[in-house]
Amino acid sequence: MDLTLHVWRQAGPTARGAFVRYEAKDVSADMSFLELLDLINERLVERREPPIEFDHDCREGICGACGMVINGRPHGPRGATTTCQLHLRSFDDGDEIWVEPWRARALPLIKDLVVDRRALDRLIQAGGFITARTGSAPEANALPVPKRAADRAMDAAACIGCGACVAACPNASAMLFVSAKVTHLGSLPQGQPERYDRVVKMVARMDAEGFGACTNHGECMAACPKEISIDFIAQLNRDLLKATLAPPPEGRSWRGA
Amino acid sequence: MELRSNLPSGPIDTAWDRHRFELKLVNPANRRRYHVLVVGSGLGGASAAASLAEMGYRVSNFCITDSPRRAHSIAAQGGINAAKNYQNDGDSVWRLFYDTVKGGDFRAREANVYRLAQVSANIIDQCVAQGVPFAREYGGLLANRSFGGAQVARTFYARGQTGQQLLLGAYQALARQIGLGQVAMYPRTEMLDVVLVDGRARGIVVRDLVTGAISSHAGDAVVLATGGYANVFFLSTNAKACNATATWRAHRRGAAFANPCFTQIHPTCIPNSSEHQSKLTLMSESLRNDGRIWVPQRAGDDRAPTQIPEAERDYYLERMYPSFGNLMPRDVASRRAKEMVDSGHGVGPQQNGVFLDFRDPIERLGRGTIAERYGNLFDMYERITGENPYEVPMRIFPAPHYTMGGLWVDYNLMSTIPGLHVIGEANFSDHGANRLGASALMQGLGDGYFILPYTIGHYLATAALAPVDAGHAAFRDTEREVSARLNRLLAAAGTRSVDSFHRELGRILWEACGMARTAAGLTDGMARIRDLRDRYPREVYVGGPGEELNQSLEKAGRVADYFELAELMCVDALQREESCGAHFRTEYQTAEGEAQRNDDRFAYVAAWEFMGDGAEARLQREPLRFDNVQLAQRSYK
C-alpha cells in the first residue's frame, strides 16, 4: 500500500516546528506504525538527513514509551491500542496521515515527536505509593482481599503512564492518570492508611505541574490504550471530597497529616 | 584476575543466615555518608535503589528510558515463582531450589539458588504490602498457577501483566524515596563507562540523552542492574533500548563475563512476518498450560488448520513426552519446534511456525474461562497478526528472550572489580544454562530487595574508601575516552544505517550461536562477525550532532559493543564441548536427541577476562560443586 505522512518536525523546545511530508510507497499492511517510521528514518539516514525522533521501547504495548497523535487521535484510529501495536492494516491504501507529538503545557516538547513526561513521575512521587519499607511486610495471605477489590485494583493499575489521556483532554488534565493510581491503591486494604492523604497530595501536585482541570469530556477514556475507565475519576472525586470536607480529627488537614 | 566466589560452607539451608550474620553492618547513622550509584531501574535496580534509600544510604539512580517505570521488566507477562506452598501440593524451598538447579541443567551454584528459593517467599509478602494486585481466589487469598513445566502451582500472577505490576510496586517505592530526596533520579541518561580509582569502582560516566552532555558521577559503590543482552540478536523479545553497553564496558575495565553463550530462546513468540520487523513479540508461555502444540503430519501441508483432521495432526510434544506434554522446559520445547520447521512441517505463510491451538480447552472450559485467563494475550495476538486465536490456532516460534550469562559475581553479588555489584539479568548467577519460567522476576527482586542491601553494606563497611569526587583525574580520563569513542562514530563517513549492521550481525549470530551450535558454524560465525566489525567504522553513517537527542548515535555505540560481545559468545560456545540447557552443541546429544552434558570436563562457570583489543579473552574456570543435588541427566520422558 502507498501512504503519505505529514510528520511534525521540530528541532528543539524553542525552535519553530512544521509538518514535513513523506511518501511511503509499497509498504506492507502487516508493518506496525513504528516500523513505518523506522523505514522512513532508514531512508532519511541514507540521504544524510536527520531522522524523525520518537519515543518507543518495548513495542508490545506495555512500557508506555511510545505515543503520538495520529490524525488527531492519540495512538491513532484503533481503540485500546498503543502506537506500537497499531498496524498499517488499520489504514487504507492512499491515506494521508498526520502525525504530531502530545501537546500539553505540563508535557513540554523535546524534539520532533518526543515530549518530556517527567511531570507524570512527579505525580506518583507526590503520593502514588503505599509506604511499605522493604523487610517490614506481613505474611502475604494474612489479610484476605476480596476478589472484586483485587480485580478493581488491577483494572486501574493497568495504566501504562503513556500520557495519551493528557494529550486527548481539551484541558490537558491528568485526571485519568491520577484517578487510576488513587483507585488502584485505594481499592486495597493495604492502601487505606494513606488513602485520603494520597488523593489530596496528588491532586495538589497535578495543579502545581500545570495540568488542567477535569470538565468531564471523556476524551481521555476514549484515547486510553488500556481502557482505563472514567469511573475512576468519580472515585477520585468522592475520595477528594471526603478528604477535604471531613478532615481528620484533631483539626489537622489531610494535606499536612 | 582471581575468582573468589565467597560461597558459604556448611549446611545449605542455614548458609545464607550464617553468611548474613558474618557480614559487617553499617551503623544506621553512618549510612547517609555513603553514596551508591544504581544503574538501571527495572525490578533489580528499582528495588535495590528503593531499599538502599530506605535504609538511609544516599542513592543516585540512572535509566535510559524517560521514566524509571518503563524498564523492560515491565513486559514480563506470566508470573513470579515463590515457595509458599499455598496450594498444599508439596512445594517447599528445597523443591524450588531443586527444580531451579535441575532446570538450569546443573550449571548454577547450589548456594545461590538455595538463597533465591528462600527469599522468594519474602518477595511475595513485600509486593502484596506495596499493593501489587495479584490474582486472588473468591475467598480473598492469593491464587497460583503452574507454569513452565513445574509440577506444583507456585506461580503468582497479575493477569498477563505480572512484570508490569511488580515493577510498578518497586517504581512506586522508588518514587517515594525520590520524593523524600533520598534518591536522585536521572532518566534519559545512559551509562557509557565505569570509572576505577585505585582498582575500585568509584563512579560512572554518562551521556545525557537529551543534551548529549557527557558527565561523571562519583560514589562509594556502583550497582549495575542493566539487564541482559538478547538484543545482540537484533530480533528478540527485548525492548529496543535494552543493550549490553554497561556490562560490556565494565567487562573491558576488568569485570569477568561469565557463560556468555547461555542465551535462552523462548518457545512461544509470534513468528517473523517480514524483513522490516523490528522485534519479536513474546506470548506468555502460560498459554502452554491450556494450548496444545501441533504441526501437520505431512510436510508441506498448507491446508487451513481447521481443515486438517485430528488424525493428520502431530501433537509432537504430547507424543514424545507424555508426562510433561506441552509444558516441557523452554529449551526442549524450542528445539523440537525448530526441528519441526526445519523438516518442512512449519506452518503459516512463511512456514516458520508451529500451531498453538485452543480449540480443545475452549470446548472443555468455555470461551469465557479462556478469555479470563488469556484474553489480553489473545487480543495482542490478533492486533499483531490480524488473526483471531479463538477461531484459528495461534502460530508460534522460538525467539531470543533472556540471557543467563552475564557479569560474573561472587556470593555477595560483587563482580571481579571491587565495589562493582551486578544484579538481576545483568549477572550470571542463578539460572545456570537455562532459566525456568517465572524465575527472572524472582531473581531481580530477590537481588534488589533482600540480598544486595545486606551484602553491599559489608563492602562499604570493610573497604576503607578514601573520599573521591568527579573532579578526580580518573573521571577526566574516562570522559575523554568516552567522548573520543562517540566522535569516531559521528565522524564515520559511510552510507549504511546502524540498524542494517545490527540486523546483519543478528542473522550471523542466530545461525552460528542460536538454538543449535556446531564447531564449524561457530568458527565460521566468528570470522563473519570480525569481518562485519571491521567494515562497521568504514561503512556506517550515524549522522546528526552529538550534542542533542540523537537515537542513531545511541544505537551506534551499542552495536559497536555487540560485535565484541557476539564474538565472545561464539568463543564461549566453542570451548564448551557439551550440550547443557539452552546451549545445544549438535555434536553432543544423546541417542534421543537430548542435551548431553559432560560433567567431568564442563561442570564449571566459564568466566572470561578481557585482555585488550584484538587479544583473545582469557578463560578462568570456577568449578561447580553439587553436594545437595545429585547430578543427573535431565529426563522428561
Interface residues (C-beta under 8 A of the other chain):
Chain A: G12 S28 D30 M31 S32 L34 E35 D38 L39 N41 E42 V45 E46 R48 E49 P50 P51 E53 D55 H56 D57 C58 R59 E60 G61 I62 C63 G64 A65 R78 A80 T81 Q85 H87 R89 I110 K111 V114 D116 R117 R118 L120 D121 I124 Q125 A126 G128 F129 I130 T131 A132 R133 T134 G135 S136 A137 P138 E139 A140 N141 L143 P144 V145 P146 K147 A150 D151 A153 M154 A157 A158 I160 G161 H184 L185 L188 Q190 G191
Chain B: S47 A50 S51 E54 T65 D66 S67 P68 R69 R70 H72 I74 A75 K84 Y86 N122 I124 D125 Q126 C127 V128 A129 Q130 G131 P133 F134 A135 R136 E137 Y138 G139 G140 L141 L142 A158 R159 Q161 Q164 Q165 L168 Y171 Q172 A173 A175 R176 I178 G179 M185 P187 V210 A239 K240 A241 S273 S274 H276 Q277 S278 K279 T281 L282 D379 M380 R383 I384 T385 G386 Y449 F450 P453 T495 S497 D499 S500 Y541 G543 G544 E548 L549 Q551 S552
